[in-house]
Amino acid sequence: MKAIIPISLLLCILVAFFLNILGLMRIFPIYISSPLLFLALFLFLSFLNNRKKFKGFH
């Protein structure tokens, strides 16, 4: 069940990258595709960064 989040984030990165390629070919607006790619990469990297943190003793 935990593998769904990274796989879906990677899928979002691939879709955003494809839209960015279309934006570079002037088929899709680049001002929409670039922030989508940035957001997908940011979410993926923040997910990887927050995975195994020590949360203290309870």
TIKOL-293227 format. One record per residue: x, y, z of N, C-alpha, C in turn. Coordinates in steps of 0.1 Angstrom, whole numbers, plus 5000, padded with zeros to 4 digits. Example, Ala and Ser with C-alpha at 12.3 -4.5 7.8 and 13.67 -1.06 7.14 Angstrom:
// TIKOL-293227
513249435078512349555078513249675078512849785071513749895071512950005079
// end
This chain:
// TIKOL-293227
500849885000500050005000500950135000502050125006502950245007503650264994503650164985504350184972503450264962502250294965501350364956501750504955502150574966502450714966503650744957504850674958505950704950505650664935504950564933504650524919503750634912502750684920501850784914502650914912503550944921504351064919505351054907505850934905506750914893505850924881504650874881503750884870503451034867503251114877502951254876504151324870505351284874506551344868506651314853506351194849506451154835505451224827504251244832503151314825503551464824504051524834504451664834505651684825506551584824507751594815507251594800506251504798505751494784505051624780504251684790503651804787504651914785505751914792506852014790507451994776507651874772508151854758507251904748505951884750504951944741504952094742505252154753505352294755506552354747507652274747508852314740508652314725507752224721507352214706506252314703505852394712504752494711503352434707503152314713501852254711500952274723501652284735500952304748501652424754500852514761501552634767502652594777503752654775504952624784504752684798503952794799503752854812502852774821502152674815501452584823502252454826502952414816503652284818504952294827505552404827506752414835506452414850505452494855505152484869504552344873503952274864503452144867504652044869505652064861506851974862507552014875507752134878508352184890507552124902506252134902505452094913505551944915505551864904505651724905507051684911508151744906509451714911509551754926509051864930509051914944508351814953507151774949506351684957507151544959507751494948508451374948509651384958510451494956511651504964511251534979510251604982509851624996509251495002508651414994508251284999509451195002510451194994511651114996512351165009512351295011513051355022512451325035511151315036510451305049510051165052510651065046510250925048510750875061511950875064512550795075513150895085512350975091512751065101512451005115513351035124513150995138512151085145511051035150510051125155510051125170511051065176511251075191510650955198510950945211510350835219509050875224508050785224506750825230506450735241
// end
